[in-house]
């Protein structure tokens, strides 16, 4: 990389460190407290580095793509952390990796920036779930140094804080995420069997090789096309719902760079973004077509479907080609618990 670019990055890191270093010592910040329920939810996250598959073998990515990822609990994304508004969430981070990891909780104020957890260390923090909604959490790396790499490598998930009152719905967890892979030679080429790693040049160029849905490109898309059929994932699970059933989607966008223009092809969405006193009563966008979710954010989308097949997408078409799509099938044979693995939203256990 050009030395001037490296020097610029280093200078930026130094400035960030000087400005923000007091925030990375785990010091509690003051905030207005919601009415506490007296319930504490306990969550354990295990940080590690491992090789994962991020694209299936298909014509777009011949041979599939393996990647040197960073993960919580062995998966991209990390599992959802779920609580009721007014609960406390006790989060323990166990670092079984070889580098420093940490946590940044977008869901609240308190020990919202965890401080570093070195290899072999374990630390615990308490987060007050004062604000209902859907929020991002991610690795903060070493006091922000390398945070872009840790996010791009898969260390992110969603914190879901349930409001006091909401309609019953079938709920799903959906996390988009970008891969910047130095070994990826592009669409229709793949990596020729090489396990890839993070490429900062592609990050700076805003040029992701893949856009993942819950950890894999086209994870939930068997194929596309009618006259011309293109198989994408022979092992794809699809999302199943009943016609007319209210569904609720927690859509998380860790980025690290790109916006998600969320849309259901053939469908309309109601957006529940923002809250008032623990209820989704803030910004309500009804019967919308596409909703923009910036990087580092999350939102709650509701939809009902007639019988048929629908596709959830990031409506950036280059992102769809890179993997940002999933199939929803609406039929009477759907059940309450037929979610694809890892997409069901359920409350964390009480400590």
Rosetta blueprint (number, residue, H / E / L):
1 X L
2 X L
3 X H
4 X H
5 X H
6 X H
7 X H
8 X H
9 X H
10 X H
11 X H
12 X H
13 X H
14 X H
15 X H
16 X H
17 X H
18 X H
19 X H
20 X H
21 X H
22 X H
23 X H
24 X H
25 X L
26 X L
27 X L
28 X L
29 X L
30 X L
31 X L
32 X L
33 X L
34 X L
35 X L
36 X L
37 X L
38 X L
39 X L
40 X E
41 X E
42 X E
43 X E
44 X E
45 X E
46 X E
47 X E
48 X E
49 X E
50 X E
51 X E
52 X E
53 X E
54 X E
55 X E
56 X L
57 X L
58 X E
59 X L
60 X L
61 X E
62 X L
63 X L
64 X L
65 X E
66 X E
67 X E
68 X E
69 X E
70 X E
71 X E
72 X E
73 X L
74 X L
75 X E
76 X L
77 X L
78 X L
79 X L
80 X L
81 X E
82 X E
83 X E
84 X E
85 X L
86 X L
87 X L
88 X E
89 X E
90 X E
91 X E
92 X E
93 X E
94 X E
95 X E
96 X L
97 X L
98 X L
99 X L
100 X L
101 X E
102 X L
103 X L
104 X E
105 X E
106 X L
107 X L
108 X L
109 X L
110 X L
111 X L
112 X L
113 X E
114 X L
115 X L
116 X L
117 X E
118 X L
119 X L
120 X L
121 X L
122 X E
123 X E
124 X E
125 X E
126 X E
127 X E
128 X E
129 X L
130 X L
131 X L
132 X L
133 X E
134 X E
135 X E
136 X E
137 X E
138 X E
139 X L
140 X L
141 X L
142 X E
143 X L
144 X L
145 X E
146 X L
147 X H
148 X H
149 X H
150 X H
151 X H
152 X H
153 X L
154 X L
155 X L
156 X E
157 X E
158 X E
159 X E
160 X E
161 X E
162 X E
163 X L
164 X L
165 X L
166 X L
167 X L
168 X L
169 X L
170 X E
171 X E
172 X E
173 X E
174 X E
175 X E
176 X E
177 X E
178 X E
179 X E
180 X L
181 X E
182 X L
183 X L
184 X L
185 X L
186 X L
187 X L
188 X L
189 X L
190 X L
191 X L
192 X L
193 X L
194 X L
195 X L
196 X E
197 X L
198 X E
199 X L
200 X H
201 X H
202 X H
203 X H
204 X H
205 X L
206 X L
207 X L
208 X L
209 X L
210 X E
211 X E
212 X E
213 X E
214 X L
215 X L
216 X E
217 X E
218 X L
219 X L
220 X E
221 X L
222 X L
223 X E
224 X E
225 X L
226 X L
227 X L
228 X L
229 X L
230 X E
231 X E
232 X L
233 X L
234 X L
235 X L
236 X L
237 X L
238 X L
239 X E
240 X E
241 X E
242 X L
243 X L
244 X L
245 X L
246 X L
247 X E
248 X E
249 X E
250 X E
251 X E
252 X E
253 X E
254 X L
255 X L
256 X L
257 X L
258 X L
259 X L
260 X E
261 X E
262 X E
263 X E
264 X E
265 X E
266 X L
267 X L
268 X L
269 X E
270 X E
271 X E
272 X E
273 X E
274 X L
275 X L
276 X E
277 X L
278 X L
279 X E
280 X L
281 X L
282 X L
283 X E
284 X E
285 X E
286 X E
287 X E
288 X E
289 X L
290 X E
291 X E
292 X E
293 X E
294 X L
295 X L
296 X L
297 X E
298 X E
299 X E
300 X E
301 X E
302 X E
303 X E
304 X L
305 X L
306 X L
307 X L
308 X E
309 X E
310 X E
311 X E
312 X E
313 X E
314 X E
315 X L
316 X L
317 X H
318 X H
319 X H
320 X H
321 X H
322 X L
323 X L
324 X L
325 X E
326 X E
327 X E
328 X E
329 X E
330 X E
331 X L
332 X L
333 X L
334 X L
335 X L
336 X L
337 X L
338 X L
339 X L
340 X L
341 X L
342 X L
343 X L
344 X L
345 X L
346 X L
347 X L
348 X L
349 X L
350 X E
351 X L
